[in-house]
Amino acid sequence: MNKQFRQQFPALQRQHNGNTLVFMDGPGGTQVPQQVIDAISNYYRMSNANTHGAFITAQETDEVLDGAREAVAHFLGAEGPNTISFGQNMTTLNYSLSRAIGRMLQAGDEVLITQLDHEGNRGPWLSLREQGIVVKEVKLKQDGVLDYDDMAAQLSERTRLVALGYASNFMGTVNDVKKARELAYRAGAWLLLDAVHYAPHFPVDVQKAGCDFLLCSAYKFYGPHVGILYSRPGLLDRLPTDRLRTAAQHAPFSIETGTLNHAAIAGVKAAVDFIGSFGKGDHYREKVVDAMNRIHQHEIALAALLYEGLRSLKGVKIIGQPMDAPLRAPTLAVRTKGIRPHLVCEQLASRNILAWDGHFYAIRAAEVLGLLEKGGVTRLGISAYTSEEDVERVIAAFGDLVDQ
């Protein structure tokens, strides 16, 4: 994205030891623009109240929540604001969802998860084994791609749900959602998508994807820490969620326990507004989609530059698909010969390059690929605010590492 885009992020102006920071940690949470900071601050300054009161600040709070649902519905291509529920984070929402769906299942019913997924989309479903639900997992191949023949073979007339990551936060693999949808529908199963790592990098269209549920997190697309759940119209109303007698018993509220983080939700709307402001179109949704396409083009070009630069270095190995794969997130999982990932990150940090090491809660994938005992990988994530200079600094830092 252009210089004007980068200037909106105060963190990008920060210096440490006389130099700016290079934020390669986006897969663990992006920086936020001033517009989001202002929205959160302004809510606390002017409208801090609980909902459904007769007075002005309560009415403004209602407007904040309604506006955020509307904005997120456009962001996800949803049918309307009543399909959007908010929560503390994706994992908490998914646990609530799994408990509700579990009450509708019988012993012997089956849920299908994958070896590639973040534990936030595995743990909640694995917990259903306690009540006799059979939880199977789709195999992960050594190239970082799911085995779809194995997925087809594991589906049966007892399968009730397929829980699939849209994109891997571990190595950037984008899963074949179209294939998964066809297989799930053939079995008569619901399809749930974890789009936490997909939503920051690609336009999302839940109706086109044909999913029944989709989860994502605003702090991955330039907003605050808020979890988001999309539920296909009418579906959430059928689920026996954990809820108080005094809570609304219908979508989107029936899975929202307690008082929400209103200020943060104001920031969620501001984040979507911010993204849309860099797109073109006659309508809000068109602007958001256009902006996300622009973001993707920017990110994938820089990811390719980073990929080629690192691949040219002796002793550096990139785990997973090449950057010319048909569809790939701009996230690289890197192994450096002779240096454990946490030591790589320490060396990068000494040069103001921020990157994560480990398994990033995709612990099953790290196990299957034989990387867990080796400390996982060093993860480098390209975001919309990443610059070519950032990429060059990272390549140079790795070059110095392997030359030591």
N, C-alpha and C positions, 0 to 999 in steps of 0.2 A: 504494500500500500504506500501511498505518497507521504511526503514529509508532514503534510497537514494532519494526516491520520496519527502519526507517531507523536506529534506535539500535544495531542489530547491526553496523553498518559503521563502524569507527574512523575511516576517511578522511573520512567525512561530518562528523565533529566538528572537523576541522582548520580552522584559520583562517590567513589570509595577509593581511598588511597590515590586520589588524583586522576581517576579514570572512570568512565561510565560503566554500567553493568550490562552484561549480555544475558538476557533472560531466555534460557533454553529449557526452563522448568515449566513451561506452559501446560504440558499434560497433567501436571499436578495442581494446576490452578493458574489462571492468567492474571495479569495486572488489570487494573480498572481505569477507565477514563474519568476525567474530571466531571463529566455529566452524571455519571453514576454516583460519585462521591457527593456531589451537590444534591442529588435526589434523596439520598439517605439522610444527609445533614438537614435538608429543608423539612423533611418529614418530622424529624425530632424537634426542629425549631418551631414549627407552625401547627402540626396536625397530630401530635402524639396522643392517641386515645384508643379505646377499644371500639368494637364495631356496633352498628345498629342502635346508636343513640339518637335522641332528638336534637342534639346540639351540633354545632358546626364542625368541631374537630372529629367527632365520630362519623359524621356524614362524609367528611373529607377522607377518612380512613376507608370507608366503604368504596368511595370512588377510586382510591389507590388500588384496592384489591380487584375491583371490577376491571379497571384499566389494565392491570398486569395480566389478568386472565385473557383479556382480549388480545393484548400484544403477543403473549406466548402462543395463543391459538394461531395467530398469523405466522409466527415464527416456525411453528411445526406443521402448518398446513392443515390444522384441525377443523372440524365442522363448526365449532363455536366455543365460546368461553367456558361453558359448563362442562366441557371435557377436560378442563385443566385444574388439577389439584396441586397444592403446595405442601411442602413438608420440610423437616429439618435438613434432610439430605436424601440422596437416592437410596442408600442402603436402608435407612429407617422406613422410607415409604415402601420399599420392596418387602421388608419383613412384614409390614402391616398387610400388604397385598397377599403375601404367601399365607399368612394366617387365615385371612378371609377366604381365599380360594381353597385352602386345606379343609375348611369346614364343609365345603361342598363335595369333597372327594371321599371315596371309600377305599378301604384297604385293598391293595392290589392295583389300584389306578396308578398310572405312570406319568412322570414328569421327565422331560428330556432337557439336560443342560449340556455344556461343552467344557472341554479341557482348556480352552483358550480364554475363557471369560474371567473377568475381575470377580473376586469373591463376593462382591455385592450382588452379583447375579448368579451365585452358586449357593452360598451359605443359607439364604432364606429358603431355598427349595430343598437343599439337603436336610434341613431341619424337619421336613415333613416325613422323613423316614421314621421318626418316632411314632407316627400314627399309622404305619403300615403302607405308606405310599412308596412305590418303587421309583427311585430316582436314578436314571441312566445318564451317561455322559458320552457325547460325541468325541471321537478321537481327534487329536491334533497331529498333523503330519510334521515331519522334521523341517519342511520348508516354511512353516508358520501358517499353513492354510488348513482349515478344517477338512476332514474326510467326509464328503457329502454322501458317498456310497454307504459309509457307516451310519450316517444320520438316517438315510432311507431305511436301512436294515433294522434300526433300533425302534422305529416308529411302529405302532401297532394299534389295534382297535381299542386298547386300554389307555393310549396316550391322551392326556387331557390338556397338556400345556407344553410348548416348546419355548424355553427361555434362552435367548440368543443375544450376544453382543453385536451391535451394529459394526463397531470397529474396535480393534484391540488397542488398549492403552499401553500394552507391553512392547509391541513391535510394529504397530501401524497397519496390520492386516484389516482390510474391509471385507466383511463376510458377505456371502451370497444370500441376501435377504429374499430375493425373488425365489430362489430355489427352496429356501426354508419355508417360505409362505406356501408354495405349491405342495410341499410335502406335509406341512402341518394341516392344511385344509383338507388334503386327501384323507388324512387320519381323523378329521373332525376335531382337531385340537386348536386351542387358542395359541396365538403367537405373541410373545412378549419380547420387546427389543430394549436392550440397554444402549442408549445412544449418548451416554456421557462423553465418550471420546469421538463420536461421529459429529454431533451437533456443532462443535466449534469450527469444523472444517468443511462442511458440505451443507447445501440446502436440505432441509428435512421436509418430507411430505408424508404424513402418517396415513393419509387416505390412499395414496399411490402405493405405499409400502404394504398396505393391507394388514397392518398389525392391529391387535386388540388392545394392547397396552404398550406404552413407550415411556421410558424414564430417562431423564437427563438432569444436569446440574448447571445452574447459572454461573457458578464461579469458574467454569471452564470456558465460557464465552463472554468474558469481560464484565461479569456481574458479581454479586455477593454470594455467600454460601446459602443457597436455597435449593432444595430438591423439587423436581417437577415430575408429575405423573399425568400422562395423557391416557384416558380410558375411552374406548369406543362408545358412542352415545347409547345409553340404556344399560351398559354393562356394569358399571359401578353400582347402580341401583339394585342389582341382583345379588351383590356380594354382602355377606354378613360380616362387615368390618367391625373392628373394635371401636366402639363409640359410646359416648355417654347418652343417657336418656334425653338430656337437654340439647344435644347437638342435632343439627339438621340431618335427617335420615336419608338424604338423597345426594346425588352428584351435584357439584364436585366436592361438597363439604363432608360427606360421610366418612371419608378416610383422613380428614384433617383433625387430628386430636388436639384439643387445647387451643390457646391463643397463638396465632401465627406471628412470625417476625415481620410486622407490618413495614418497618423501615427498610429492611432488606428487600422485601417484595417491591417496594417503591423503586429500589435499585435494579430489580430484575426488569421492570418495564423500561427504565432508563437505558439499560444495556441493549435491549432489543431496538429501542428508538435510535440509539447511537449507531448500531449496525446498519439500520435502514437508512440513516442519513447519508450513507456513502453509496447508496444504490440509486438506480433510475427506474422510473415507472409511474404509472398513473394512480396506483393504489398502494397501500401500506405493504401488503403481502408481496407485490411485485418488486418493490424497492428492497425489501429484506432478501428476497431470493437473488436479485441481481447483485446485491452487496456480498452475499455469501459466495456467489460464483466468482466474484472478483477476488475475494479473500482466498478462495481455493486456488485460483490461478497463481496468485502471488506466492502462496505458501508452497505449492508443489514445485514451482520453479526454483525457489531457494532450497527446498529439500533435495532436489536433484543436484544442485550445485554442491551442497554439503555431502551428499552421498558419494558423488564422484571424487570430491576432494579427499574424503576419508578412505575411500576404497583404493586410492592410489598410494596410500601409505603402507609400507611393509609393517606387518604386525598388528594391523587394525582389521577387524572382521565385523561385518554388519549382519546381524541375525534377522532372518525373515526374507520377505519378498524384495526383489529389486525395485528401484523407483519407477521403472517403466512398466510395472504391473498395470493391468487395465484400470484398477481402482485401488488407491492406497492413501492412507493418512500420512501427513508430513511428520512422522515420528520415527526416529531411528534408534534401534537397540544395538549398542556397540560393545564389542569385546576387544580389549587391548592386551596383546600377548605379554605375559609376564607381570602384569599390573592388575590387581583386583579392582573392581569397579569403584569401591568407596575411596581407594587411593587416587584413582583417576579424577574423581569428583573433587577431592581435596586439592589436587594440582590445578584443576580448572578454576576452583574458587579463589586460589591465590592470584589468578589473573582476571578476577571479576566476572567469570563465566559461571552462571548458575545452572546446575544440572543435577538430576537425581540418579541415585544408584539403587539397585536391589531388584525386587520382583514386582513392586508397585501393586500389590494385592492380587496380581495375576499369578499366584503362587503355584497353581496346578500346571500352568503353562511352563513355568520355570523348571518344575520337576520333570515334566515330560521331555523337555529339551535338554535335560542334564545340566542345567545352569544354576540350580538353586545352591548346591554346595560350593559353587565357584563364586558366589556372591551376586549372582544375577547378571545384570548388564548396566552399562551407563546409558541413560536415556536422554536423547536430545530431541526437543520438540520445537518445531517452527510454528510461530503464531503470526497473526495478521500484522503485528508491529515489528516483527523481525526484519532486519535490514541485511543487505548484501555484506556490509562491513561486519556485522555480527557473525555471519557465516565464515567470513575470511579469518576473523579472530579465532574462531573455534578450530578451523582447519590448521592454522598456524600453531595453536596450542597443542593439538594432537601430534603434529609434526615434531615439535620439540620433545614431547613425551617419549615417542618411540625412538628418537635419536639419542636419548640419554644412555 
